Amino acid sequence: MTRQLKALTRVVFLMFLALFFAVTMIQFVNADELRANEYNTRTLKNSYKVERGSILVEGEPIAFSTPTNDSFRFERQYDPGRLYAPVTGYYSRQQGMTGLEDAMNEELSGTSGSQFLTRIMRTLTNSDPQGSSVETTISAAAQTAAAKAMKGYDGAVVALDPSTGKILAMVSTPGFDPNKLSSNDDAEIISNYRKLDADETRPLVNRAIAGDLYHPGSTYKLITAAAAIESGDFTPKSTFDNPATLQLPQSTAEMKNWSRTACGSGSKVTLQQAMVYSCNIPIAEMAMEMDRDAVPAMAHAFGFDQELSVPLTVTPSTSPPLLDDAQVAIASIGQLDVRATPLQMAMVSAGIANEGVVMKPQLVNQVISPDLRIEQEFEPEEFSTPISPETADTLAMMMEHVVEDADGTGRLAAIDGVRVAGKTGTAENGFDEDGTERPYTLWFTGFAPVEDPEIAIAVVIADGGGEAHGNAGSSYDLPTEVGKQVMEAVLKR
């Protein structure tokens, strides 16, 4: 009998341990995952009983909760909604969350680990539950200037502080008004979402950090030149043959410069001239002289093919391995399977501006409790060091010539009294089934002032600027002018 009791006691004890382990896993280890589960409707319903924290730009709320007379108690509002939609995203009873509403949901809803003591104090003082506010890194002037300059275009703008990685502007056009998805009227939300989702222009996609990505075109030549100069085998004065047409090795394809002529008048052309005139053939010739993996490796060092959270999730830009010299030549000018987000190309310019150090992009400055205490502060963080300060200075010098020289492709980015560095790009997108060439993707990336950079920027405009520009605009004007306007807003010019 005693033996049976001992056995039973051991079984009960083991069952107690199993129960204790299961409860511990649920309450502590898996709690965040369970709260975030899309099928957990209780979490969503309970969240509306909490006054959600605000999202701030320069101390002003751009997303906030207002009291209602319905059972949900609060309704999320955005003002000005469309301007900051790529930053805030939306918080919707029917469609879930995107943007910072999703990425910082625990902080905004007051459920993060760092807010544990705050929750206890509010319980002890019998205060209503309230989430913390999230202060963004966005510059209101830069965001407004970017949105205004991009009106009528499909594309995106990203501006960074090169020395800290702070995101000063993040604009994606065409956009949407998150207020249309945040009411407490289910039927209204469903109707509005269906319209936005069916829109062929895809306004819900944040083109600045996600979507289908874009061929970076000639802006990618910055990476090719970085790999070449960093190798020690090339300088801005290195010369290359200057034909009007280049037969690609072991291929029937030919490469031409955007002008469909030689790169200048001589039989030889320097690397610096190729960058200033944005010529394809000299860059391709240089790339084929290098190790086949050199340029993709440099792209990776700048952030291509790497996971990144800002804390919004960023779709990785791609620069895949190359199989032969023909692919090396085409990829070196930002074509083939090379694709990039505007954020990635802004990181390239920012790294050059910051003496070869790429800072991790960050969209949040700090988290502020309801009683105005700083609960969490985000410090600048290095992402990578792809190039030496000497290589960065050399690239900056060539980029400055792209803007300063009378025949430079980026001359429209010039700002009186400011040294501006830049690089333009016109990416080809193949042909339709009927043989019609698809509209170009237009780019500008750069930074200013060269001697003490305050802003690095990337602008992309799809479809050649759209029907208003005959779907055939060139990189000489549209994105370069957008970039100039945003830089002027940050520099207060």
C-alpha positions as CSV (number, residue, x, y, z in Angstrom):
1,M,0.0,0.0,0.0
2,T,2.8,2.4,0.9
3,R,4.5,1.6,-2.4
4,Q,1.3,2.4,-4.3
5,L,1.0,5.8,-2.4
6,K,4.5,6.7,-3.3
7,A,3.9,5.9,-6.9
8,L,0.7,7.9,-6.9
9,T,2.5,10.8,-5.2
10,R,5.2,10.8,-7.8
11,V,2.7,10.8,-10.7
12,V,0.8,13.7,-9.1
13,F,4.0,15.6,-8.6
14,L,5.0,15.1,-12.2
15,M,1.6,16.2,-13.3
16,F,2.0,19.3,-11.2
17,L,5.4,20.0,-12.7
18,A,3.9,19.6,-16.2
19,L,1.1,21.9,-15.4
20,F,3.5,24.5,-13.9
21,F,5.7,24.3,-17.0
22,A,2.7,24.7,-19.4
23,V,1.3,27.7,-17.4
24,T,4.8,29.3,-17.4
25,M,5.2,28.8,-21.1
26,I,1.8,30.4,-21.8
27,Q,2.1,33.3,-19.4
28,F,5.7,34.3,-20.0
29,V,7.3,32.6,-22.9
30,N,4.5,32.5,-25.4
31,A,2.5,35.5,-24.1
32,D,3.6,38.0,-26.8
33,E,3.1,35.5,-29.6
34,L,-0.4,34.6,-28.4
35,R,-1.4,38.3,-28.0
36,A,-0.2,38.9,-31.5
37,N,-2.0,36.0,-33.1
38,E,-4.5,37.2,-35.7
39,Y,-7.2,34.8,-34.4
40,N,-7.0,36.2,-30.9
41,T,-10.1,38.4,-31.0
42,R,-10.0,39.0,-27.3
43,T,-6.7,40.9,-27.5
44,L,-8.2,43.1,-30.2
45,K,-11.4,43.8,-28.3
46,N,-9.5,44.5,-25.1
47,S,-7.2,46.9,-26.9
48,Y,-10.1,49.2,-27.5
49,K,-10.6,49.5,-23.8
50,V,-7.2,51.1,-23.5
51,E,-6.4,54.7,-24.6
52,R,-3.8,53.9,-27.2
53,G,-0.7,56.1,-27.1
54,S,0.0,58.7,-29.8
55,I,2.5,58.7,-32.6
56,L,4.4,61.9,-32.6
57,V,6.3,64.0,-35.1
58,E,8.4,66.8,-33.5
59,G,6.2,66.5,-30.4
60,E,2.9,66.8,-32.3
61,P,0.5,63.9,-32.5
62,I,-0.2,62.5,-36.0
63,A,-2.0,59.4,-34.7
64,F,-4.1,59.4,-31.6
65,S,-7.1,57.9,-29.9
66,T,-10.3,59.9,-29.2
67,P,-13.2,58.9,-26.8
68,T,-16.4,57.6,-28.3
69,N,-19.9,56.8,-27.0
70,D,-19.9,53.2,-28.3
71,S,-18.8,50.0,-26.7
72,F,-15.3,50.3,-28.0
73,R,-14.7,53.5,-26.0
74,F,-12.0,54.9,-28.4
75,E,-11.5,55.5,-32.1
76,R,-8.1,55.9,-33.8
77,Q,-7.6,59.1,-35.8
78,Y,-4.8,60.4,-38.0
79,D,-4.1,64.0,-38.8
80,P,-2.9,64.7,-41.4
81,G,-3.5,61.1,-42.3
82,R,-2.4,60.8,-45.9
83,L,0.9,62.7,-45.3
84,Y,2.2,60.3,-42.7
85,A,0.4,57.1,-43.8
86,P,3.7,55.4,-44.8
87,V,5.0,56.0,-41.2
88,T,1.9,55.4,-39.1
89,G,0.2,52.7,-41.2
90,Y,-3.3,52.0,-39.8
91,Y,-4.9,50.5,-36.8
92,S,-8.1,48.8,-37.8
93,R,-10.7,46.6,-36.1
94,Q,-11.3,44.7,-39.4
95,Q,-8.0,44.8,-41.2
96,G,-5.4,44.6,-38.4
97,M,-2.4,46.9,-38.2
98,T,0.4,48.2,-40.4
99,G,3.3,50.7,-40.1
100,L,4.3,51.9,-36.7
101,E,0.9,50.9,-35.4
102,D,2.0,47.3,-35.9
103,A,5.7,47.5,-35.2
104,M,5.2,49.5,-32.0
105,N,1.9,47.9,-31.0
106,E,3.0,46.7,-27.5
107,E,4.3,50.2,-26.6
108,L,1.3,52.0,-28.0
109,S,-1.1,49.6,-26.2
110,G,0.8,49.6,-22.9
111,T,1.6,45.9,-22.9
112,S,5.4,45.9,-23.5
113,G,7.8,44.5,-20.9
114,S,9.3,47.9,-20.3
115,Q,5.9,49.2,-19.2
116,F,5.4,46.6,-16.5
117,L,6.0,49.1,-13.6
118,T,3.8,51.7,-15.3
119,R,0.9,49.2,-15.5
120,I,1.3,48.3,-11.8
121,M,1.3,52.0,-10.8
122,R,-1.8,52.7,-12.8
123,T,-3.5,49.7,-11.2
124,L,-2.5,50.8,-7.7
125,T,-3.8,54.4,-8.3
126,N,-7.0,53.0,-10.0
127,S,-6.1,54.9,-13.2
128,D,-7.5,53.9,-16.6
129,P,-5.1,51.8,-18.7
130,Q,-3.2,53.9,-21.2
131,G,-0.5,53.2,-23.8
132,S,2.7,55.1,-24.2
133,S,3.5,57.5,-27.1
134,V,6.0,56.9,-29.8
135,E,8.2,59.8,-30.9
136,T,9.4,59.4,-34.5
137,T,12.5,60.7,-36.2
138,I,10.6,62.3,-39.0
139,S,11.2,65.9,-39.9
140,A,7.9,67.6,-40.6
141,A,9.5,70.0,-43.1
142,A,11.2,67.1,-45.0
143,Q,8.1,64.9,-45.0
144,T,5.9,67.8,-46.2
145,A,8.3,68.8,-49.0
146,A,8.7,65.3,-50.2
147,A,4.9,64.7,-50.3
148,K,4.3,68.0,-52.1
149,A,7.1,67.3,-54.7
150,M,5.9,63.8,-55.4
151,K,2.3,64.8,-56.0
152,G,1.1,63.2,-59.3
153,Y,3.9,60.6,-59.4
154,D,4.1,56.9,-58.5
155,G,7.1,56.3,-56.4
156,A,8.8,57.1,-53.1
157,V,11.2,59.3,-51.2
158,V,13.4,58.4,-48.2
159,A,15.7,60.9,-46.5
160,L,18.2,60.0,-43.7
161,D,20.5,61.7,-41.3
162,P,23.8,60.2,-42.5
163,S,25.5,60.4,-39.1
164,T,22.7,58.8,-37.0
165,G,20.5,56.8,-39.5
166,K,17.4,58.7,-38.4
167,I,14.7,58.6,-41.1
168,L,13.8,62.2,-41.8
169,A,11.2,61.5,-44.5
170,M,9.4,58.5,-45.8
171,V,6.9,59.1,-48.5
172,S,5.1,56.7,-50.8
173,T,2.8,57.8,-53.6
174,P,0.0,57.4,-54.5
175,G,-1.0,57.0,-50.8
176,F,-4.1,56.6,-48.8
177,D,-5.9,58.1,-45.8
178,P,-5.7,55.7,-42.8
179,N,-8.8,57.3,-41.3
180,K,-10.8,55.3,-43.8
181,L,-9.8,52.1,-42.1
182,S,-9.8,53.1,-38.5
183,S,-13.4,53.9,-37.6
184,N,-15.6,51.7,-35.4
185,D,-18.0,51.1,-38.3
186,D,-17.3,47.6,-39.7
187,A,-19.3,48.0,-42.9
188,E,-17.5,51.3,-43.7
189,I,-14.0,49.8,-43.0
190,I,-14.7,46.8,-45.2
191,S,-16.0,48.9,-48.1
192,N,-13.1,51.3,-47.9
193,Y,-10.5,48.5,-47.7
194,R,-12.0,46.7,-50.7
195,K,-11.7,49.9,-52.8
196,L,-8.1,50.5,-51.7
197,D,-7.1,46.9,-52.3
198,A,-8.7,46.8,-55.7
199,D,-6.9,50.0,-56.8
200,E,-4.4,49.2,-59.5
201,T,-2.0,51.9,-58.2
202,R,-1.7,49.8,-55.0
203,P,-1.9,52.8,-52.5
204,L,-1.6,50.4,-49.5
205,V,2.0,49.4,-50.5
206,N,4.8,51.3,-48.9
207,R,7.1,51.7,-51.9
208,A,9.8,53.3,-49.7
209,I,10.6,50.0,-48.0
210,A,8.6,47.2,-49.7
211,G,6.6,46.2,-52.7
212,D,8.0,44.8,-55.9
213,L,11.2,46.9,-55.6
214,Y,12.9,48.7,-58.5
215,H,15.9,48.3,-60.8
216,P,18.2,51.0,-59.4
217,G,19.7,51.7,-62.8
218,S,22.7,54.0,-62.8
219,T,22.5,54.8,-59.0
220,Y,23.9,51.3,-58.6
221,K,27.1,52.5,-60.3
222,L,28.0,54.0,-56.9
223,I,28.3,50.4,-55.6
224,T,30.2,49.3,-58.6
225,A,32.6,52.2,-58.3
226,A,32.9,51.6,-54.6
227,A,34.0,48.0,-55.2
228,A,36.5,49.2,-57.9
229,I,38.1,51.9,-55.8
230,E,38.2,49.9,-52.6
231,S,40.1,47.1,-54.5
232,G,42.9,49.6,-55.1
233,D,43.1,48.8,-58.8
234,F,41.0,51.8,-60.0
235,T,40.9,55.5,-59.4
236,P,38.7,58.3,-60.9
237,K,41.4,58.7,-63.5
238,S,41.4,55.1,-64.7
239,T,40.6,55.0,-68.4
240,F,38.5,52.6,-70.5
241,D,37.7,52.1,-74.1
242,N,34.9,54.4,-75.4
243,P,32.8,52.7,-78.0
244,A,29.2,53.6,-78.7
245,T,28.2,49.9,-78.5
246,L,29.6,47.1,-76.5
247,Q,29.1,43.5,-77.6
248,L,28.6,41.5,-74.4
249,P,30.8,38.4,-74.1
250,Q,29.3,35.1,-75.2
251,S,26.1,36.9,-75.9
252,T,24.1,38.3,-78.8
253,A,23.1,41.3,-76.7
254,E,24.7,44.7,-77.0
255,M,25.1,47.4,-74.4
256,K,24.7,51.1,-75.2
257,N,25.0,54.3,-73.2
258,W,21.8,56.2,-72.5
259,S,22.8,58.7,-75.2
260,R,23.2,55.9,-77.7
261,T,26.6,57.5,-78.5
262,A,30.1,57.2,-77.1
263,C,30.8,58.6,-73.6
264,G,32.2,62.0,-74.6
265,S,34.4,62.7,-77.6
266,G,37.6,60.8,-77.0
267,S,38.6,57.2,-77.7
268,K,39.2,56.7,-74.0
269,V,37.0,57.8,-71.0
270,T,37.8,58.0,-67.3
271,L,35.8,56.5,-64.5
272,Q,35.0,60.0,-63.3
273,Q,33.7,61.0,-66.7
274,A,31.6,57.9,-66.8
275,M,30.0,58.8,-63.5
276,V,29.4,62.4,-64.4
277,Y,27.8,61.6,-67.8
278,S,26.2,58.4,-66.4
279,C,27.6,56.2,-69.1
280,N,27.0,52.4,-69.1
281,I,29.8,51.0,-71.2
282,P,32.9,52.2,-69.2
283,I,31.3,50.9,-66.0
284,A,30.6,47.5,-67.5
285,E,34.1,47.3,-68.9
286,M,35.5,48.1,-65.4
287,A,33.2,45.5,-63.7
288,M,34.3,42.8,-66.1
289,E,37.9,43.4,-65.2
290,M,37.1,42.8,-61.5
291,D,36.4,39.6,-59.6
292,R,33.0,38.4,-60.5
293,D,31.7,38.5,-56.9
294,A,33.2,41.9,-56.1
295,V,30.2,44.1,-56.8
296,P,27.5,41.8,-55.3
297,A,29.8,41.5,-52.2
298,M,30.0,45.3,-52.0
299,A,26.2,45.6,-52.4
300,H,25.7,43.1,-49.6
301,A,28.0,45.2,-47.4
302,F,25.8,48.2,-48.0
303,G,22.7,46.2,-47.0
304,F,21.5,44.3,-50.1
305,D,20.1,40.8,-49.4
306,Q,20.0,41.5,-45.6
307,E,17.1,41.6,-43.3
308,L,16.3,45.0,-41.8
309,S,13.8,46.4,-39.4
310,V,13.5,50.2,-38.8
311,P,11.3,48.9,-36.9
312,L,9.0,48.5,-39.9
313,T,10.0,45.4,-41.8
314,V,12.0,46.2,-44.9
315,T,11.9,44.0,-48.0
316,P,15.6,43.1,-48.7
317,S,17.1,44.6,-51.8
318,T,18.7,42.0,-54.1
319,S,22.0,41.7,-55.8
320,P,22.3,38.0,-56.7
321,P,25.5,36.1,-57.7
322,L,26.5,36.4,-61.3
323,L,27.1,33.5,-63.7
324,D,29.2,35.1,-66.5
325,D,30.8,38.3,-67.8
326,A,27.6,39.3,-69.6
327,Q,25.7,39.2,-66.4
328,V,28.5,41.1,-64.6
329,A,28.3,43.9,-67.2
330,I,24.5,44.2,-67.1
331,A,24.2,44.0,-63.3
332,S,27.0,46.6,-62.9
333,I,24.7,49.3,-64.1
334,G,21.8,48.3,-61.9
335,Q,19.8,46.1,-64.3
336,L,19.3,42.3,-64.7
337,D,18.1,40.9,-61.3
338,V,19.4,43.8,-59.2
339,R,16.5,45.5,-57.4
340,A,16.4,48.0,-54.6
341,T,14.2,49.9,-52.2
342,P,14.6,53.7,-52.0
343,L,15.6,53.1,-48.4
344,Q,18.5,51.0,-49.5
345,M,19.8,53.5,-52.1
346,A,19.5,56.3,-49.4
347,M,21.7,54.0,-47.2
348,V,24.3,53.9,-50.0
349,S,24.5,57.7,-50.2
350,A,24.4,58.0,-46.4
351,G,27.3,55.6,-46.1
352,I,29.4,57.6,-48.5
353,A,28.4,60.8,-46.8
354,N,29.4,59.3,-43.4
355,E,33.0,58.5,-44.3
356,G,32.2,54.9,-45.2
357,V,30.0,54.0,-42.2
358,V,26.4,53.0,-42.8
359,M,24.2,53.7,-39.8
360,K,21.2,51.5,-39.1
361,P,18.1,53.4,-40.3
362,Q,15.7,54.1,-37.4
363,L,12.2,55.6,-37.5
364,V,11.7,55.9,-33.7
365,N,13.5,58.3,-31.3
366,Q,11.9,57.3,-28.0
367,V,8.9,55.9,-26.2
368,I,7.2,58.2,-23.7
369,S,5.0,57.1,-20.9
370,P,1.6,58.7,-20.1
371,D,3.2,60.7,-17.3
372,L,5.9,61.9,-19.7
373,R,8.8,59.7,-18.6
374,I,11.1,58.4,-21.3
375,E,10.6,54.6,-21.1
376,Q,12.8,53.7,-24.0
377,E,15.3,55.6,-26.1
378,F,16.9,54.5,-29.4
379,E,20.5,55.2,-29.8
380,P,22.3,55.5,-33.2
381,E,23.7,52.1,-34.2
382,E,26.3,51.2,-36.8
383,F,25.0,48.9,-39.6
384,S,28.2,48.2,-41.6
385,T,31.4,49.8,-42.8
386,P,31.6,48.7,-46.5
387,I,34.3,51.2,-47.6
388,S,37.2,53.2,-46.1
389,P,37.0,56.9,-45.4
390,E,39.4,57.4,-48.4
391,T,37.1,55.6,-50.8
392,A,34.1,57.5,-49.4
393,D,35.9,60.8,-50.0
394,T,36.7,59.7,-53.6
395,L,33.1,58.7,-54.3
396,A,31.8,62.0,-52.8
397,M,34.1,64.0,-55.0
398,M,32.8,62.2,-58.1
399,M,29.2,62.6,-57.0
400,E,29.8,66.3,-56.4
401,H,31.0,66.6,-60.0
402,V,27.8,64.9,-61.2
403,V,25.9,67.9,-59.7
404,E,28.4,70.8,-60.2
405,D,29.6,70.1,-63.8
406,A,27.7,71.9,-66.5
407,D,27.1,68.6,-68.3
408,G,26.6,66.5,-65.2
409,T,23.4,64.5,-65.2
410,G,22.5,65.7,-61.6
411,R,23.0,69.4,-62.2
412,L,19.4,70.2,-61.4
413,A,20.1,69.2,-57.8
414,A,22.4,72.2,-57.3
415,I,21.6,74.5,-54.4
416,D,23.0,78.0,-54.2
417,G,25.7,78.2,-51.5
418,V,25.6,74.4,-50.8
419,R,27.9,71.7,-52.0
420,V,25.7,68.9,-53.2
421,A,26.7,65.3,-54.2
422,G,24.4,63.2,-56.3
423,K,23.8,60.4,-58.8
424,T,21.0,59.9,-61.2
425,G,19.6,56.8,-62.7
426,T,17.3,55.7,-65.6
427,A,16.4,52.0,-65.3
428,E,15.0,50.0,-68.1
429,N,12.2,47.6,-67.5
430,G,12.1,45.4,-70.6
431,F,9.4,45.1,-73.2
432,D,5.7,44.2,-73.3
433,E,4.5,41.3,-75.4
434,D,3.8,43.5,-78.4
435,G,7.4,44.7,-78.3
436,T,6.7,48.1,-76.8
437,E,9.4,49.3,-74.4
438,R,8.1,49.7,-70.9
439,P,8.5,53.1,-69.2
440,Y,11.7,53.8,-67.4
441,T,12.2,54.0,-63.6
442,L,13.8,57.3,-62.7
443,W,16.1,57.8,-59.7
444,F,18.1,60.4,-57.8
445,T,20.2,59.8,-54.8
446,G,22.7,62.1,-53.0
447,F,23.6,64.1,-49.9
448,A,24.3,67.6,-48.7
449,P,26.3,69.5,-47.7
450,V,29.3,67.6,-48.8
451,E,31.6,68.9,-46.1
452,D,29.2,68.3,-43.2
453,P,26.2,66.1,-44.5
454,E,22.8,66.7,-42.8
455,I,20.7,64.7,-45.3
456,A,21.1,61.7,-47.6
457,I,18.2,61.1,-50.0
458,A,16.9,58.6,-52.5
459,V,14.0,59.4,-54.9
460,V,12.3,57.0,-57.3
461,I,9.6,57.8,-59.8
462,A,8.0,54.9,-61.7
463,D,6.6,54.8,-65.2
464,G,8.7,57.6,-66.6
465,G,6.8,60.1,-64.5
466,G,3.4,58.9,-65.7
467,E,1.1,59.9,-68.5
468,A,1.6,63.6,-67.8
469,H,5.2,63.2,-68.9
470,G,4.5,60.7,-71.7
471,N,5.8,57.8,-69.6
472,A,9.2,58.7,-70.9
473,G,10.8,61.2,-68.5
474,S,14.6,61.1,-68.1
475,S,16.7,61.1,-64.9
476,Y,17.8,64.6,-65.7
477,D,14.8,66.2,-64.2
478,L,11.9,64.7,-62.3
479,P,13.5,62.8,-59.3
480,T,16.5,65.2,-59.2
481,E,14.1,68.2,-58.7
482,V,12.2,66.3,-56.0
483,G,15.5,65.5,-54.2
484,K,16.6,69.1,-54.4
485,Q,13.3,70.3,-52.8
486,V,13.6,67.9,-49.9
487,M,17.3,68.7,-49.3
488,E,16.4,72.4,-49.3
489,A,13.7,71.8,-46.7
490,V,16.1,70.1,-44.4
491,L,18.8,72.7,-45.0
492,K,16.2,75.5,-44.7
493,R,17.2,77.0,-48.0
